[in-house]
């Protein structure tokens, strides 16, 4: 299995990183992608990716952080090129639910990340909440630029999923699909083509059932894959291979 999105620089994962890696290997994790959310996060990720060959990282500024700091296109490109194990741009995108950052700041940051990802030819790791129209409209402006889109922790509507499919996007399933009240999301993942699906933990957040309520970690990825295999009517091992291949194709 491959955890396509987690935050190893967040607690309690960071202070227990060796044990987290050990448990990940014990359940059969092949690779872990740890995601940047701000400048300090990226500094820690540069250290974390050197701890084990299975760990890779991204560079990006979470939409919540865009009013307190900036990560411009050239900075992203320069730093991504410096580190071989930085393989994605993000987490970026739009979050109008909490309003932790001004909308205009989020949009400008999103554009900087999109354009950096196009230059680098790296996947763009997109966070979208309460901003489906704006997220699609901005990405649609770049539909002829070969932007590689990964909708992280996808919880959007069926209509939004269909629109993003028209942009050849990939979709990452998190522990949310195991929640009893996520029926609509489960139905949406049934519709998404199997060759466009990845899995993630988003740990230490969103622990899947039966670990809900605990701090999440990459080793819990197996529960998300199990639920997804049920939704897709596929064998666990077959879907493991499919999602691994999707990750390798997207992050090639």
C-alpha positions as CSV (number, residue, x, y, z in Angstrom):
1,X,0.0,0.0,0.0
2,X,1.0,3.6,-0.5
3,X,-0.2,6.5,1.8
4,X,-0.4,9.3,-0.7
5,X,-1.1,12.0,1.8
6,X,-0.1,12.4,5.5
7,X,1.6,14.9,7.8
8,X,4.5,13.3,9.5
9,X,5.7,16.7,10.7
10,X,2.5,17.0,12.9
11,X,2.2,15.7,16.4
12,X,2.0,13.0,17.7
13,X,3.6,11.6,14.6
14,X,6.7,13.7,14.5
15,X,7.9,12.9,18.0
16,X,7.2,9.2,17.5
17,X,8.4,9.0,13.9
18,X,10.5,5.9,14.2
19,X,7.7,3.9,15.7
20,X,5.3,5.3,13.1
21,X,7.6,4.1,10.3
22,X,8.0,0.7,11.9
23,X,4.3,0.1,12.2
24,X,3.8,1.3,8.6
25,X,6.3,-1.3,7.4
26,X,4.7,-4.0,9.5
27,X,1.3,-3.6,7.8
28,X,2.9,-3.6,4.3
29,X,3.2,0.1,3.4
30,X,5.5,0.6,0.4
31,X,5.7,4.4,0.3
32,X,4.6,7.4,2.3
33,X,4.1,10.9,0.9
34,X,4.3,13.5,3.7
35,X,2.7,16.9,2.8
36,X,3.9,20.4,3.3
37,X,1.5,23.0,4.7
38,X,3.7,26.0,5.3
39,X,7.4,27.1,5.3
40,X,8.1,25.6,8.7
41,X,6.4,22.4,7.7
42,X,8.6,22.2,4.6
43,X,11.8,22.7,6.7
44,X,10.8,19.7,8.8
45,X,9.8,17.6,5.7
46,X,13.3,18.1,4.3
47,X,14.6,16.3,7.3
48,X,11.9,13.6,7.5
49,X,12.4,12.4,3.9
50,X,16.0,11.5,4.8
51,X,14.9,9.2,7.6
52,X,13.8,6.3,5.4
53,X,13.8,5.4,1.7
54,X,10.1,4.9,1.8
55,X,9.3,8.5,2.7
56,X,8.8,11.2,0.1
57,X,7.6,14.8,0.4
58,X,5.9,17.8,-1.2
59,X,6.3,21.5,-1.1
60,X,3.3,23.8,-0.7
61,X,1.3,26.2,1.4
62,X,-2.1,25.1,2.7
63,X,-5.0,27.6,1.9
64,X,-5.4,28.2,5.6
65,X,-1.9,29.7,5.7
66,X,-2.1,32.0,2.8
67,X,-2.9,35.2,4.7
68,X,0.1,34.7,7.0
69,X,2.8,33.8,4.5
70,X,3.5,33.3,0.8
71,X,5.1,30.6,-1.3
72,X,5.6,32.0,-4.8
73,X,6.1,30.1,-8.0
74,X,9.8,30.5,-8.3
75,X,10.4,29.6,-4.7
76,X,8.4,26.3,-5.2
77,X,10.3,25.5,-8.4
78,X,13.7,26.2,-7.0
79,X,13.2,24.2,-3.8
80,X,11.5,21.3,-5.6
81,X,14.5,21.0,-7.9
82,X,16.9,21.0,-5.0
83,X,15.5,17.8,-3.4
84,X,15.2,14.6,-5.3
85,X,12.5,13.2,-2.9
86,X,10.2,16.2,-3.2
87,X,7.8,14.9,-5.8
88,X,4.6,17.0,-5.5
89,X,3.3,20.6,-5.3
90,X,0.9,21.3,-2.4
91,X,-1.1,21.0,-0.4
92,X,-2.7,24.0,-2.1
93,X,-6.2,24.9,-3.1
94,X,-9.2,26.7,-1.7
95,X,-11.0,26.4,1.7
96,X,-13.9,28.9,2.1
97,X,-15.5,26.9,5.0
98,X,-13.4,28.2,7.9
99,X,-12.3,31.5,6.3
100,X,-8.9,31.3,8.0
101,X,-7.4,33.2,5.1
102,X,-8.8,35.8,2.7
103,X,-10.3,34.4,-0.5
104,X,-8.1,36.6,-2.7
105,X,-4.9,35.4,-0.9
106,X,-6.0,31.8,-1.3
107,X,-6.7,32.2,-5.0
108,X,-3.4,33.9,-5.8
109,X,-1.5,31.2,-3.9
110,X,-3.4,28.5,-5.7
111,X,-2.4,30.0,-9.1
112,X,1.2,30.2,-8.0
113,X,1.2,26.5,-7.1
114,X,-0.6,25.5,-10.3
115,X,1.9,27.3,-12.5
116,X,4.9,25.9,-10.5
117,X,3.5,22.4,-10.9
118,X,3.2,22.8,-14.6
119,X,6.8,24.0,-15.0
120,X,8.0,21.1,-12.8
121,X,5.6,18.6,-14.3
122,X,4.8,17.5,-10.8
123,X,1.3,16.5,-9.5
124,X,-0.7,19.3,-7.9
125,X,-2.1,18.2,-4.6
126,X,-5.5,20.1,-4.2
127,X,-7.5,20.8,-1.1
128,X,-11.0,22.0,-1.8
129,X,-13.7,22.7,0.7
130,X,-16.8,24.9,0.2
131,X,-15.2,26.1,-3.0
132,X,-16.2,23.6,-5.7
133,X,-17.1,26.2,-8.4
134,X,-14.0,28.3,-7.8
135,X,-11.7,25.3,-7.7
136,X,-12.9,23.9,-11.0
137,X,-13.0,27.3,-12.7
138,X,-9.4,28.1,-11.9
139,X,-8.1,24.6,-12.8
140,X,-10.2,24.6,-16.0
141,X,-8.2,27.7,-17.1
142,X,-5.2,25.4,-17.3
143,X,-6.8,22.4,-18.9
144,X,-4.5,22.8,-22.0
145,X,-1.4,23.0,-19.9
146,X,-1.1,19.3,-18.9
147,X,-1.5,20.1,-15.2
148,X,-1.6,16.8,-13.2
149,X,-4.3,17.1,-10.6
150,X,-4.8,15.1,-7.4
151,X,-7.9,15.9,-5.4
152,X,-6.7,15.1,-1.9
153,X,-9.1,13.7,0.7
154,X,-11.9,14.1,-1.8
155,X,-15.3,14.8,-0.2
156,X,-16.9,16.8,-3.0
157,X,-20.3,16.3,-4.7
158,X,-20.9,13.9,-7.5
159,X,-21.3,16.8,-9.9
160,X,-17.9,18.2,-8.8
161,X,-16.3,14.8,-9.3
162,X,-17.7,14.6,-12.8
163,X,-16.3,18.1,-13.6
164,X,-12.9,17.2,-12.2
165,X,-12.9,13.9,-14.2
166,X,-13.2,16.1,-17.4
167,X,-9.8,17.5,-16.3
168,X,-8.3,14.0,-16.0
169,X,-8.0,14.4,-12.2
170,X,-7.1,11.7,-9.7
171,X,-9.0,11.3,-6.5
172,X,-7.7,10.3,-3.1
173,X,-9.9,8.4,-0.7
174,X,-9.4,9.0,3.0
175,X,-10.8,7.5,6.2
176,X,-13.9,9.5,5.7
177,X,-15.3,6.9,3.3
178,X,-15.4,4.5,6.3
179,X,-17.8,6.8,8.2
180,X,-21.4,5.6,8.5
181,X,-22.8,9.1,7.5
182,X,-20.6,9.3,4.3
183,X,-23.1,7.4,2.1
184,X,-23.2,10.0,-0.6
185,X,-19.4,10.1,-0.8
186,X,-19.3,6.3,-0.9
187,X,-21.6,6.4,-3.9
188,X,-19.4,8.9,-5.6
189,X,-16.3,6.8,-5.2
190,X,-18.3,3.9,-6.8
191,X,-18.5,6.1,-9.9
192,X,-14.9,7.2,-10.1
193,X,-12.8,5.1,-12.5
194,X,-10.6,2.7,-10.6
195,X,-7.5,3.9,-12.5
196,X,-8.0,7.4,-11.1
197,X,-8.1,6.5,-7.4
198,X,-5.4,6.7,-4.7
199,X,-5.7,6.2,-0.9
200,X,-4.5,8.3,2.0
201,X,-4.7,8.7,5.7
202,X,-4.3,12.6,6.0
203,X,-2.9,11.5,9.4
204,X,-2.8,12.5,12.2
205,X,-6.4,13.6,11.2
206,X,-9.5,11.6,10.1
207,X,-8.7,8.2,11.5
208,X,-10.9,5.5,9.8
209,X,-13.3,3.2,11.4
210,X,-12.5,1.2,13.6
211,X,-9.9,3.6,14.8
212,X,-12.1,6.7,14.7
213,X,-11.5,9.0,17.7
214,X,-7.8,8.1,17.8
215,X,-4.9,10.0,16.3
216,X,-4.5,8.7,12.8
217,X,-1.3,7.3,11.4
218,X,-0.1,5.8,8.1
219,X,-0.5,2.2,9.3
220,X,-4.3,2.7,9.5
221,X,-4.4,3.0,5.7
222,X,-5.5,-0.7,5.5
223,X,-8.9,0.2,6.8
224,X,-9.5,2.7,4.1
225,X,-8.3,0.3,1.4
226,X,-10.6,-2.4,2.8
227,X,-13.7,-0.2,2.6
228,X,-12.8,1.1,-0.8
229,X,-12.4,-2.5,-2.1
230,X,-15.9,-3.2,-0.8
231,X,-17.3,-0.1,-2.6
232,X,-15.6,-1.0,-5.8
233,X,-16.4,-4.7,-5.6
234,X,-12.7,-5.6,-6.0
235,X,-10.4,-7.9,-4.1
236,X,-8.3,-6.1,-1.5
237,X,-5.0,-7.3,-3.1
238,X,-6.1,-6.3,-6.6
239,X,-7.1,-2.8,-5.4
240,X,-3.9,-2.5,-3.5
241,X,-2.0,-3.1,-6.8
242,X,-4.3,-0.7,-8.7
243,X,-3.9,2.2,-6.3
244,X,-0.1,1.6,-6.1
245,X,0.1,1.7,-9.9
246,X,-2.0,4.9,-10.0
247,X,0.4,6.6,-7.5
248,X,3.4,5.5,-9.5
249,X,1.9,6.7,-12.8
250,X,0.8,10.1,-11.3
251,X,4.1,10.7,-9.5
252,X,6.4,9.2,-12.2
